[in-house]
Amino acid sequence: MAKNVEKVSFSMTAIDGLKPTEGKRRLVWDSGVNGLGLRIMPTGVKTFFFQMRFNGEVVRVTIGRYTGTAASVQKARKLAAQYLNDINNGIDPRPEKKTAEAATFGDLLTGY
């Protein structure tokens, strides 16, 4: 049985209208950018994240808090689009993975 997936076109008005669920976190997905989500904690804190499968593994990257401004929505969409592009190009979008891969590549160059 499929889970109910809540999708909304992320805008300030839409996000401001999303209320927390008592006792558990609520996940809402952007209908405009694939993989962009909003986590709403019972306290009311809203945080953007990106989630997608990469090499069979679910990858989740926290983007940042919703600040109640259009700029935070635009930033979240821009970063999610970059992460999606990374995945489409075979790159793990998690910052710690990028750092590890860069260090490994740098070590190879130094060794060469």
Buried (B, 14 or more C-beta within 10 A) or exposed (E): EEEEEEEBEBEBEBBEEBEBEEEEEBBBBBEBBEBBBBBBEEEEEBBBBBBBEBEEEEBEBEBEEBEEEEEBBEBBBEBBBEBBEBBEEEBBBBEEBEEEEEEEEEEEEEEE
